[in-house]
Structures are given as structure tokens and as C-alpha cells.
């Protein structure tokens, strides 16, 4: 998917939690309705068949239940996308990334051969479904996916984040069967547009102690055999080796990394939107909040000549670069694993649907067995009875009445986040007093429903306000009323 990912280490976050976040974006030709559900261990298949590549995979026994954000319309596969399992291990998948002809010539992608009916490898459609129910740490997630990639291969290039309360790992696929992964430093954040991102990589660590790096067991031989290392000083750079540096990257990808960097490092960043060497990870100038995550994953180059909503001054560069907050954001998931509360309610999944410029981010407890209907009842029918379509309607109307609707969107976003924080704080206190896990589960479900009810009320209110602004600017308006 055309996505943007942000990873925040526990010492870079405001409350000591690890955070992984990703915009899931559709391609330029349309949109993908999404829903927030729980896939129970009983529902998890033991024999899985991919839709795109026609590959059959035997899955392990004893899967865990997990939250997911699958496609709401059947027919193209599950695309579970993002979630948290019973052990509070989380992942988000995938960020479509790039490669280069040398790599793809050395290890070709494993695509479905329709003529000879030969299955292809695994892809974004499958990865969360075949990995998340079976892992008990972020590191274990890297290991399982790495084994699957080596066994079955992949037909596309992807980046995947794994998270537990202490660690975040980022894995990138390389060609058809190879991969590498790097642990996010605790005091760093990572900004990932749609291109190969890992730069500095310690191959010796990856092939021996695996403390902060992991990779395919034959990675060193693979690089040497095909002359992939481009370094002049023996300092291996994975992005130079496996990534792309195309003109299209400088319009579509690097500007997004630049926009995030200038927000988190406003006094120290020294890059241009077209630079290929923006660091994979950096220390922010201040600790990062959930609100910061939402803001940067909604960026559209505010305060620059590239802002598509700019209405004054030099407009020649308006819309020049692909923004992070784009019309085809399908959903945003921010998974927060807290370290200051018991494990039974440490997981929070913040969710938003549709274009991030105009949507609202709202928190829900993880480790649950059901989700509120307002977020899970999405179909292909447009309806204000669910959060997905309501968010799409708000975005389309607010975009068309941007100047007048902006104030309503600001208030909507702040109200939902403030009330969401308050409800989580309130229920955290109730959960602290309850030791029975079944009663804790009931409290989490109660909290999630109360949050969803609040969300629906605020969303309906905003639909009304934005609709009124857009209606007042219709072409057939007339300034004079009745005498």
C-alpha cells in the first residue's frame, strides 16, 4: 500500500510507551473501506490460501486472538493491516517500499505464474494474518516473518513494524527471499515513506549476536556474489545497496521524510525535500506525544510553498510533492503499549479513518474480544451509521470548503482526542481497582463502547457543521433573502 509509517521508541515518547503508527493509503484510483474487528483464535484458519498468489500455507496450532483492520468489502483477501494480539504484541503491515534492478535481478520476486498455475509468494494481503497470532515478542515477529520469506518468498517489496512494550523492530524485504531488520533505538523515532529506509546496518551483529540487527543467514554472501555493496569506505549502507534513488522518489517519498524531520527537529534539520540521505532514525528535539504522531501523519507541507491548500503568495509549487495527509488515507492506526499500567490494559489502539487532514483520532483498549459496532460495521454502502463512511463524508466536504470548515475540523479533532484521553484516564483508574481479569475485560468493552458513543456524537455534529458550510458556498447561492 502507499503508506507512511512512524515509529517511536519508549525513551522518545512522552510517557515511556512504545508507539508504532501507519497511514494505510489506497492507490491513486480509489479507496478501500476498512473495519476494526477482533479475529478470535477459533476463527483463525489452520490452512490459509492467499488470494493474489494462490499459495497455500499450513498455520500453527494454538493461535492467539488479535485485533485487525481488514478490508470491509470481500473479494480481494483479508489485508488485516494492523493489530495487537493477546500477549500485547503488535504489528503493522505493510509499508510498500522500493528496490533497484541489481537486487531484483539477483533475487527476483516470486510472482504467481498463471499460465503454469505455479503459486507466488506472500505479500501485504497475508502478513499480519500469518504472523501476529503466533508471536510473543517483537523480536519473535521478525524471526517468524523472516522464516516465511525465506521459505515462500514474496512478490512485492515491503516494510513491517513489530512492537512489544520494550522494543520496536523494523523489517524490510529484499528481492524475493531476502530480508533485514533493525531495532529502533529507544530514544529515536523513525519516519518511513514508500522506499527502502534502513541506512546504517551492522552485518556482523545481524549474523552473530543479533542484538540490534537481524537478516537472512546468507546476506553477506548474497551481497558479495552480486557486488551490491556500493560503499567506498567499507561502511555498509543498506539504503544505498538495496534501495532506490529515482526522480519519482524525490517527488513521492523523500519529501514526506523531510516534512516529518522538520517537525520533530525544527532547529537541527538541514535537508531538502529531494535529499536521499535523510536519516532512517533520529533523536527528536522533544518527547513525542500521540497528538504529535497524529499531526505529522496528517502533514501536507503547511507553512511551505508546497501546501496544496495554499491560497496566497507564490502558488507555482503548490501540490508539487506527495503529502502525508492525502485524500486516499484509508485509516490511521497508532498502537501505544504503555509501561506504567498492568499488562491486562496496557495496550491502546488509536484509530482514524479517511483523509488525516480532516479526521479524528480516537483511543480504544486492546486485549479485547469485541469492538464497537460503529467501527466494525463498515460495508460498501455509504452510511453515517459507521465511522469509516462518516469520516469520508467529512473529508470530502471539508476539502471543498477548506477555509470555512477548518475551524470545525480543528475543534472536532481536539474534542475527540481530549474526551478520548479523559475516558481512558477514567477507566484506567477503575481497572486499577479490579483484579478479576473477566471483570477487567467487561470494563474495557464498556469503555470502548462509551468512547464510540462519544465519537459518533462528535462526528455527527461535525458532519452537520461542514455540510452547512459547503451548502452556503454552492454555485446557485444568492446573497439577498426575502424582503
N, C-alpha and C positions, 0 to 999 in steps of 0.2 A: 504494500500500500504506500501511497505518497504521504508520508507521515513526518512528524517532528518529535523527537524524544528528549526528555530532560531527566537526568539522574542526579540525586543529591545525597552525598554521604552524611553519616549521622553527626559528624562534628561540624558540618557546614549548614545543618538545619537548625531552626530556631529552638527546637525542643528536644534535640538528640535523637529524633526518629530518622530512619532511612526513608527516602521517598523516590519512587520511580513514576514517571508520568509520560504519557504519549498521546499525541493527537493521531487519531486514526482517520485518514482522509481518503475519499474516493478519487478515482481518476477524473480527468477533466470532462468526461462525457456524462456524468450523472452523480447519483447519490446512493448510499447503501443504508437503508433503515436498520437500526440496531435496537437490542433489548438487553436489559440487565436481569440475569437469572442465576439460579443455582443449579448446577448439574450434579445430581446425587450419585453416590457410589453405585447404587443399584441401576441407574440409567447408563453408566459408563459401559461401553461395549468392550467385549473381550477380543473380538476380531473387528478391526477397523479397515474400511476401504475408502481411499481418497477419491474425490470426485474428479479433480483435474488430471491426476496422473494415473488413475486406475490401479493403484498399488494396494495390496492387502498386507496388513501388519497385525501380528499377534501381540496383544497387550497383556501386561502382567495381571495377576490376580491381586485382590485387595486394594483397589484404587481408593483414593480419598474423594470426598465431595469437594466442590470448589465453585466459586462464583465465576461467571463468564459473561462476555458481551458479544454473543453470536449474531450473525445476520438474522434479521426478523423474517425475511422472506426466504422460503425454502427453495432449493434447487441448485445452488452453487457451492454447497459444502457448509461446514459448521462455522469456521472462522471465529473461534472462541475469543481470540484477540487479547484479553487481559483478565486477570483474576487472582484470587487468593484461595489456597487450599486449607484443609482442616488444621494443618500444622502451622498456619500463618506464614507459609512460603508463597511468594508472589512472583508473577512474571508478566511481561507484556511483549507481544509478538504479532507482527514484526515491523521493523523499520526496513523498507526496501533500500538496499544500498547498491553501489556501483562497483565495477571492476575494470579490467583492461584486457585487450586481446591476448597479451602474453600469458596471463593467468588462465584465461578461458581456453586457450589453445593447449596449455599444459594439462589442465584438468577440466574437460568440458562438462557443462551442465547435463544433468540426467533427465532428459525430456521424454515424454510419452511418445512412443512410436506407434501411431495409429495403424499404419499400413500392416505392420507385423504383430500388432497387439502386444507390444512389449511395454510393461509399466515404466513410468518415470519415477523420480524420487519424491521426497517430501517437500512441502512448501508452507507458506504462511497459513493456508487453509487448515493445516493439520497440527501445527507445532504445539500450541497450548494444550490441545486435546490429548496428545500422545505423551506429553511430558509432565504437566503440572500435577495431575492426580497421583504421581508416583515419587515425588521428591520431598526430601526432608530438610534441605538447606539450599541456599543459592548455589553453593559450590557443586552440590549433587545434581542440580539442574543443568549446569554446564556439562558435567560428565555424561549425564544421560543423553542430552541432545547431541553431544559430540559423538557418542557411540552410534546413535541413529543416523547421523550424517555420514559417518564412515561406512555403515552397513548398506544404507539405501540410497545415499546421495541426495542431491537437491536439484530442482530445475530452475532455481532463481537465487539471487544474492540477497541475504537478509541479515539484519542485526536484531539481537534478542537480549532483553534485560531480565536478570534473575535477582531476587531480593529476599533476604531474611532480616531479622531485627538488627543484625550487626554488619552484614556485608551486602554489597551490590556488585554483581558481575555483569559484564557486557561481552556477548559473544558475537563474532562476525563470521559468516560463511565465506569460504574462499574457493572459487571454482565449484566443481560438482561434489567433491568429497572432503575437502579440507576445511579447517576452521581454526580460529584462535580466540581467546577470551582474556580479558584483563579485569582485575578487581579495581573498582572505583576507590581512590584514596579517600579516607574518612572525612578529610577537610576540603574536598573538592566537589565541584559539580561538573557534569558532562552535558554538552549540547550536541545533539546529533540530527543533522538534516539527512537527506536521502543520498548519502555517499559513504564510502568506506571511511571510518573515522579514526581508529586506533593509530597513533603515530609511534611514539617510543615504545618498544616492546623488548623485554628481556627473554630471549630464546633459551638461554641457559636455565633460568628459573623455570620457564614453562616445561622444559624437558627433564627437569630434575626435581627440585623441591616443591614446585607448583604453589609457592606462597602467594604470589600476586599475579601470576600469568599461567595460562594453560593453552595447549594447542594440540593438533594432530601429532601422533607419535613420530611420523616421518617428515615433519615440517622442515627440518634442517636439510635433509637430503633433497626434498622437493624444491626448495629454493636454490640449492646449488646446482642441481641437474638442469634446471631451466634458466639459469642465470637471471634470477628475479631480483636479487638484492642490488639496488642502484646506489648504495652509499659509497662515498669516496673516502670516508674516514673510519670505516668499519663500525660505525654506529648505526645499527639496523633501524630503519624507519618503515613500519608496516604499511602506512598510508602510501608512501612513495612506491613501495613494492607491489602492493595488491590493489591500490585504489585507482581513481580516475582524476584527471585534471583537464577536463574538457571545457570548451566555451560554454556549453549548457550548464555545467556546474556553477559557473560564475554568475549565472542569472537565476538558477533554480535552487542551488544548495548553499554555497558559501555565504550568500547574503543573509541567510537565516542564522547561521552560526555567528556572524558578525552582529546581527541585531540583538541576540541574546548576550553576547560578550559585552556590548556597550551598555547593557542594562546592569549586569552584575559587576562589571569592572569599569565604571564610568570614568575614573581618574587614571587608570593604568592601561586601558586598551589602546593599541596603536596599529590596528589593522584596517584594511579597506574591505568593502563587501566582496571583492573579487579575489581576495588572498586565499591561497591554498594551504597556508601554514598556520591557520588559527588552531590553537592547541585543543587536543581532544578533551582534556580536563584542566580545570583551573581552580584556584582558591578565590572565592568571591570576596568582595570588599566588606560585606556584612553578612550576617547569617540570613538564610533563605527561609521564607515563610510559604505556606500554602498559597497565600494571596500573590506572592511573587511568582510562583510556578504558574498560576492561572494567567497572570499578566503577560509573562514572556511567551506563553503558548497561545496568546491572543495577539501578539505584536503584528503590526502592519507598517512598520517603519515610521511611527509617529515622530514628529519633530524633524523629519528629513524631507528632502525633495522627492523621495521615492514613495511617499504615502499615497495610496490610491484615493484617499478621501481629501487630499489637499485641495484647497479652493482659492489660494492666493499666491502671489509671487510667481516664480518660475515653475511652470507646470510641465515643462518638456520632459522631465524624468519621472513624472507621476506614473506609478504602476510598472516601473522598469524591472523590478525584481519580484520574485515569487514571495508573498508574505507568509508568515506562520499562521496567523489568523486568516483563513481563506474561506470562500463561500462553501467549499466542499469538505469542511471538517465534519466527519460523521459523529464522532464522540471524542471526549477527553476523559481519560481515567488517570487519577493521581492516587497511588497507593501509598499510604502512610503507615509504617509499622513502628509503633511507639515503644519507648523503653522506660516509661515512667508509670505504667499501669500493668496489672496482671495479664498474662498471655491470653486468657479467655476473652478479653475485649480490647486487646492492643491494636487490632487491625482496623483501619478506617479506609474506605474506598470513596474518594471524591469523584463525582460523575457530572458530566455536562454533555449535552447533545447539540449538534448542528454548529454553525459558524461561531467560533470562540469570541469573536469581536462582540457578539450580541447575546451570548448565552450566559447562564448562571451555573456556578459550580456548587455542588451540594454534597454533604458527607453522609455515609451510611456505614454502620458497623459491619465488619466481616465476621467470619466463623458463624454463619447463619445457615438455615435450611430453607428459607424462602425470601423473596424480595417483594417489595410493594408493587401492586398492580399498575400503578401509574408509570412505572419504569419498565415493566415486563410485558405489557400488553400490546406492544407495537405490532402492527400489521402493515400491509401495503396500502391500506386505506387511510387517507388523511383524516385526522380526528384530534380535537382538543382534549380528548379523554386520556391522552398519554403525553408524556414529557417529550418524546422524540419529535412528534409532529408539531406540538405546540412551539418547541424551540425553533424548528424550521420556519414556521409561520412568522414568529417574531423576527428572525434574522432577515427574511426576505422583505418584510415591511419596513423594518428599521433601516436597512441598507438604502431603500428607496426614499426614505425621509430622514437621512442621516443627521442633518443639522438639527432638526427639531426633535428627533427621537432620542438623541444621545443622552439627554438628561434622564429620561425614563429608564434607559438601559443601565446607566450608572447606578441609579437608585435600586433598581431590580437586583443587580449583581451584588451590591453591598448589603442589601436587606437579606437576601438568601444566605450569603456567607455568614453574616452576623448571627442570624437566627439559627443557622446550622451549628455554628460554634457553641451557641448557648445551649441548644438541646443536647449536644454531645457532652458538654460540661455537666449538665443536669443529670443525664443518665449515667455518666461516669461515677458520680457520687452514689447513685442508687446501686450500681453494680459493685462498687467497693464494699458495700454493706451486705451483699448477698454472696454466700459461699456455695450454694447449690447451683451446679452447672446448668441443670434443666431450667431453673428459675432465671438464671442469667440469660439463657437463650431466649426465653419469653420476653425478658426486659429488652433485649436487643431488637427483637422483632417489633415490640411496641414502640421503641424509639424510632426505628426505621419508618414505621407507618406514620408516626407523628411528624417526622421530617418530611415525608412525601406529601402529607396533607398540607403542611405549611408551604411546600414548594408549589403545589398545584394552585393554591390560593394566590400566591405572589405571581405566578406565571400567567394565570387568567387575568389578573389585574393589569399586567404589562401588555398582554395582547390587546386589551381594550384601549389602553392609552396610545399604543403605537398605531393601532388601526385608526384611531381618531385623527392622529397627526397626518397619516398618509391620506385619509379621506379628505382632509381640509386642503390638500395640495393637488387634488385631481384637476385635470386639464379643463373640465367643464365648470369649474367653480366661478362664482360671480360675487364681487365684494359687497354689493348692495343687498340688504334684506328687504322684507316687505315694509311699505310705508307705514 
